[in-house]
Amino acid sequence: MADVKNIYIETYGCVANQNNSEIISGLLARAGFNIVNNEKIADLAILNTCIVKGPTLQRMESRIKYLRKRFKKIIITGCMPDVFPGQILQIAPNAILLSNHKIKNITKIIKNLIENKIISAKPIKEHEIKLLCPKNRRNPVIGITQISEGCTGNCAYCVTRLAKGSLFSYPDQEILKNIEKDLEAGCKEIWITAQDTAAYGIDKNKKSQLPKLLKKILNLKHNFILRLGMSNPNHILPILPELIECYQNKKMFKFLHIPLQSGSNEMLKKMNRYYKVEDFLKICEEFRKKIPDMTISTDVILGFPGETEDDFQKTLQTIEKIKPEIINLSRFWPMPKTPASKIRERIPDLTVMKRSKIMKESFVKFAIEKNKKYIGKEIEVLVDEKGFGSTWIARSQEYKGVVIASKEKILGEKIKALIKSAAPQYLIGEMIKHNPEK
C-alpha cells in the first residue's frame, strides 16, 4: 500500500470508546502520523464501532459501506470486530479488524500495511491494560481513565458483554499514575470509566475495591473533580456506606449513574439482572438522604419481551418516586447472539412508543420543576466544554449542565454563574464572576 501520512478516526459509543480513540490517536501521533478531522484529506480511515443497540449496529454497517468506497483500506475497531467479524468482512472484505482488546497494536498494524505485510483479520481476545499511553484528548479539560474491562453480568439483552468479556480489573497503582499524568497535563475533570465501575476488584478480591480506589484518587494533591461512571445496583449495595462517604468529598461530582432498566422485579429476573427494585430504591434514597442535591442518572428499557402494562406502570411509579435528574430511555432491540433475541413474543411498536411518550412526559414535568429551583441562585461551575457560537457548557458540583454565553475564553476555568432560566436537562446562566486560576 502507498505511504500513509494522514489518518482519519471516527468514533461512536461510550466513554470507554472515546478513551480508546484518544489512545489510538496518541499512539499514531507519536509514531509520526497526522490525525485529521477531514476524511477527504485522509489516506486511511479507522472506525471505532459501537453495537449497543440495533439502530447503532445498523449505522455502523452503513458507515463501513461508506468508508469502504472512499478508502482502499479501512481499520475497524471497537466492539463490532469482536462480536460480528464475519458481518464486517462480508460488507468490506479488505477491512482490517482490530480487537477492542488489542488497540495498542495500531501502530504495528499500519506499518505492516504500508510495507504490504500480511495482517491477520481475526481479532484476538486478550486482556489489555489501557493505561499510561500517549493520548490526543478530544477535550483538554477532561482526562478519562478506564479502571477495568468487562463485567460480571450476564444480561439477556446485552451484546456488548460478548465483546468486552469477563471482568478484568486494572492495577490501582497504574490507575493512579494514569490520573496523575492527566492532571499534570492540565486536566480539571477526571472521568472514571468501566462497564461497571462498582465491580472494580471483584475478580481479584471477591468484594468491590472501588471505595478504596476512590479514596486513593481523591487524596491526590491536585485541584480536580472526579466523575464516576456507571455502577450496577447489585455491586453498589455491599459498599453503599463507603461509597456515600467517598461522594461526600468535595472533589467528587455529586453524580450517580445507576441503571434501573425496569421497575418490575419479574422483568428484572427475565432480563437476568442481579438485583431487585427495592435495592435500587434503597441506594437512591440513602444517597439522597446524605446528599440531598445528588444528581441521579438512570437507564430504562421499554418493551422487553413479556413486559405487561402492569410492569410498565411499576417502572413509571419507580421513576416518579426517585425523580432522577437524567433518564436514558431505550426500546428493546433483539440483538443477535443474545438470549433475549430468541424470545419470540414481542411488544408491539405502537405500545412501546406510547409507553415511551408517557414516561418522557412524566420526566419532563418533574425535571423542569426541580431545575426551576435553581433560578436566581449564584453557583460555582467548572467550564468543561465549548458550546455553539459564543456559548460554553459548565458543570455544577451536582454535574448539572449550565449553558453560559461569553466571548471570553473560559474553558477549564471555575466561574460564578447566576441561573436565569431552566430546561428539563440543563440550566441557563449568566457569568457574574470570572477568576482565572494563576
Secondary structure, DSSP 8 states (H G I E B T S, - for coil): -----EEEEEE-SSHHHHHHHHHHHHHHHHTT-EEES-GGG-SEEEEEE--SSHHHHHHHHHHHHHHHHH-S-EEEEESHHHH-HHHHHHH-TT-EE--TT-GGGHHHHHHHHHTT-----S---------S-----SSTTEEEEE-EESBS---TT-SHHHHH-B-EE--HHHHHHHHHHHHHTT-SEEEEE-S-GGGTTHHHHSS--HHHHHHHHHTSSS--EEEE----HHHHGGGHHHHHHHHTSTTB-SEEE---B-S-HHHHHHHT-SS-HHHHHHHHHHHHHHSTT-EEEEEEEE--TT--HHHHHHHHHHHHHH--SEEEEEE----TTSGGGG------HHHHHHHHHHHHHHHHHHHHHHHHTTTT-EEEEEEEEE-STTEEEEE-TT--EEEEE-SS--TT-EEEEEEEEE-SS-EEEEEEEE----
